[in-house]
Structure formats: C-alpha cells, structure tokens
C-alpha cells in the first residue's frame, strides 16, 4: 500500500510517526503528575458534590402523572405535543402555583427549576410532573397544586385555541367562496370567447375535418400536377407550326375542296377527252395554278407540306389542350377554396387550443377550491365536537401521596466527580504536551532517534556518573558507531547546540579509533578573526592557518560568511581533502541562530554531526538545525551528552 503513496505523503507519515513517539515520551515523563492530579481532583469534586447535595433545596421530589387523551377524529384540529408542552411549561403557570401555596416572592423564582414535566415515551400520551423541595410535605403540595392549576389552564387555553381556529376556518371558507365565484365568472367569459359551450369536443371535430381537408387538398394537388404535365405535352405537340395550321385551316379546307371539285371535273373530262383536249388541258392548267397558289400560301404561313390529316391532328390536340386548361382552372379554383377553408378551420382550432388550457385550469382550480371548502366544513363540525369534549382531554391519574429522598452519596455524584477530574486532567495534560513541545528540552537519545533524518550514534554519560571503565566502553561504542555509520565523512560539520558540552573525550576517542582504522583526521576550527593569533610554527594556506593535523579558519563575522570567504574555505578544504581522510569542521562556540553561518558551513561540508545536551538543549534548537539540514539535503548524525547513567547502561545492554 505504501507503494501507492507519493514521496511527500511518505514524508508526512514519517513526520507524524516521529511526532507521536516524541509526544508519548513526554506523556510517559509526566504520567505520575497526571495520576496524582486526577486523584486529587476526583477527591475534591466528590467532597464538594456530596456537601452540595446534602444542603440542596431539591433533595426531596414528588411525582404525579397526567393522561392526555384528546378525541382522535379524522381531519380534526388536535393540539400537537409542541402546543401542549408550551402550555404545561409556562413560567407564569409556575408562578401561579407559588401564589396558591402562599410562597414568598423570593421562593417563587425557584419554581422554574423546582417544577418540571416530561413525556414518558413518544408517541405515549402520558406525562409525568415532578416537584422538588427541601422537605417531604413541600414536594407533595407543590406537585398536586401544579397538576390542578395546569389542568384548569389547559382547558381555558384549549377552548380559546379552538375558538380562534374556528374563526380562521370561517374566514378561509368565506375567501374560498369568493374565489370560486370569481373562477366561475372567468370560466364563463373564456367559454364565451371560444364561441362554443364544449371547446374540447369542437376542437376534436375541427381537427378531424382539417385532416380530411388536407387529404383532399393533397389529392387535388396530385390531379393538378397530372393535368399540368398533360398540358405541357399538348403544348409541345401543337407548338408554333400547329398555331399556324389552325390559323390557315379554313383556307386550306377551301383550297382542298376546290382542288377536289377540279379533280372531279378533270376525271369526268378524261373519260371523254384526252389530256390534249383544250378543255382537259385548260382544267389541268387551272389545277396547276391552284396548286401553285396553295403552295405559295403554305410557304407564306410557314406550313409547307401540311395536309388535311395534319390539320385534324392539330385541331384535335388544340381541343384537348382547351379541355385540359379548363380542368386546371377548375381544379385551381377548388384548391384555393379548400385552402381558405383549411386556413379558417386552423385559425379557429388555434383559438380553441389557446382557450382550452385556461378553461381547464379554471375548472380544476374551481374543483380544488370546492374540495377545500368541503374539508373546511368538516373541520368546523369536528371543532364544535372538540369544544364540547375538551374538559376531559387532560386528567390527573392519581394525587401524589409521598416523595422520594435523593441522598448525597449517589452514584451520579461520584460519576460527575470522576468526569470532572478526567476533563481537568486531560486539559492539564494537553497544556503540558503543548508547553513541552514548544519550550521543552531534548531528554535523550530515544527522543532524538524518533526523527528518521538524524542517525543517533549514542549517548555519553555525565561526568563521574559511571565508572571509568564503563565510560571507556561507552566512548569506544560511540566511536565505533560513528565509524560504521553509512554517512559520508569526508568533510563533516561539527556543531554544538545550546546546553551541549565540548565532548573532548569523545573527540580523542574518535581520533584514536580512526587512526587505528588507518584513516587520518584533520580538525578545522572556524574562529573569529579579531580574537585569533596564529600559533608558532603554523603555516598559512590560502586563508586557513594550519599546524600539523589541526587548522584554523578566521572569519570576520560569526553570523555570516562573505562570498569570498566561502570560496577560500572551499579551496582550502579541497586541498586538505587530498591529504586527509576525514575533515571535521568545528563551528565556533554554540549555534548562533538568526544568521546564515550554519547553512553556509553546512553547504561546504558533506554531512553534519550535532552534539546535544540531554535535558539542556531546547527542542526549538533541534528543529532549527533539522530544518536547515533537510533544506540542503545533507545527512546528519547526532550525539547526546550528559545522559543519565540509566540511559547509558540501557544503550550498552542493547549494543551487546
């Protein structure tokens, strides 16, 4: 499942786990104080509650029960539980109890808390009245007086409520009657505008008629299209030549008749004479002249070669064309007439369609108002019945005859004492945790080991806290842990936090361990240039003063290094790195917050070793260092000094 998390989410989980371990350590340290505090608070609260209960004015309590049983009639306006409780818990009613009991004004104010009422179990209609007093007799008198006054108050309130409701119903019924009359007038006007008494049936008939007319219109359109096609074909067959033939038809028929008569005479003459006979020859010449005139006439009209058969064909086509044209005109007139009728019917149907929703809405609204009016009449009858029977709606089952004694030594008092002590203890624990986290000190290696970004190499005991032999063993183990830690040690920054000692014995043991491992170590101290004087026999590199396996780097400002100083330090450290295996860069004194000195030196080094004083180094100091180290992504080792002997022995046992 961790594989599905991002690196940022894993880091947040690690921080939370470290915070939890540190918090548990703090709580374990202060556990004895919290236990003692809880016991003391529990004893104090228990004593106070017992004393208060023994002197309480509500030590005795008497109870009686009321039965609420209104007549359950369908659609009746019954008093709800909320309305009933508003009557039963009125403060004025409780003050009235004080007047009946002749109580002083100072004591009447306590009735607000001394008298209470509860509904036993919903939807139960059983109510329990309880009265508290400092005496047995006072509690009994209070609860019985409360029941009598409450029943009387309820009956008055109930009748007044029903009267008010009846007046409301009468007013509503009157308003409904006026609304029904207005709706009927509007419905009559709407039907008058529609022009029919039954708009829905008329609209249905009109829709059917429009459908039939549209179907007839479609058939007329098809006939017109067919006749138009036929007309176009006839016009094409007649054409321009046909018009000329029709125009010259009388003359052609006349010439044709004359030629027929002349041919008949020629035929009769040929029966008697030959073609050389002057009579026959003259008739033939006349025929030729007539034919020439006929041909000339045809040429002049552009119908050369036309015959009687052509004339008959063309005339027949012209007659058919006239018939088709006449039919088209008749069909067109029918189409226009039908379209006008359809338009008129559609306009009427549209008017009916617009009027029908309004008429239907008015009718439905009128029916709804009539139904509500009938319901109001039923409720009026039910209210009259409830007014007659309201005297028996609320009754006292039995008068209170005794009272119970609430002793001071009760489980409730001790439970409240325990709860109060627990809440106060938790609050104190919370503030202890907050103050410890904000202003507390680092207690030891276990707390330091809670942070995964710090590799703890061990704890050093206080001076003379353990024997010399054990101290040597501890130094050896810590030095061995330093050498075996999987952290780059080529250039390491050594920084003492607030409250941490110099740890000179650890430095000597570490130098000896590294020497035994064949590694050379060089200690480079960053010092203030104003307080530094080079020792005798030292040599100066670029900026570092060196004498054997120890060196000093003078800095002008202990809060921040100049860019030139940083570059000179990097050059000197690089030169020393070629000669030594490990270079320990020691910061001057403790950590100085508020400047860039620590970050600048850490940027030059590969890792950091921080020295912490157990119970002396503030947690805020450690958080400041960790923030800078994590920002530069440098590994960090931690060494705890001045630890208790018990902590050191436990670590030695774990190392073995």
Secondary structure, 3 states (H helix, E strand, C coil): CHHHCCHHHHHHHHHHHHHHHHHHHHHHHCHHHHHHHHHHHHHHHHHHHHHHHHCCCCCEEEEEEEEECCCCCCCCCCCCHHHHHHHHCCHHHHHHHHHHCCCCHHHHCCHHHHEEEEECCCCCCEEEEEEEECCHHHHHHHHHHHHHHHHHHHHHHHHHHHHHHHHHHHHHHHHHHHHHHHHHHHHHHHHHHHCCCCHHHHHHHHHHHHHHHHHHHHHHHHHHHHHHHHHHHHHHHHHHHHHHHHHHHHHHHHHHHHHHHHHHHHHHHHHHCCCCCHHHHHHHHHHHHHHHHHHHHHHHHCCCCCCHHHHHHHHHHHHHHHHHHHHHHHHHHHHHHHHHHHHHHHHHHHHHHHHHHHHHHHHHHHHHHHHHHHHHHHHHHHHHHHHHHHHHCEEECCCCCCCEECCCCCHHHHHHHHHHHHHHHHHHHHHHHHHHHHHCECCCHHHHHCCCCCEEEEEEECCCCCCHHHHHHHHHHHHHHHHHCCCCCCEEEEEECCCCCCCHHHHHHHHHHHHHCCCCEEEEEEEECCCCCCCCCCEECCCEEEECCEEEEEECCCCCCCHHHHHHHHHHHHHHHCCCCEEEEEEEEECCCCCCHHHHHHHHCCEEEEEEECCCCEHHHHHHHHHHHHHCCCEEEEEEEEECHHHHHHHHHHHC
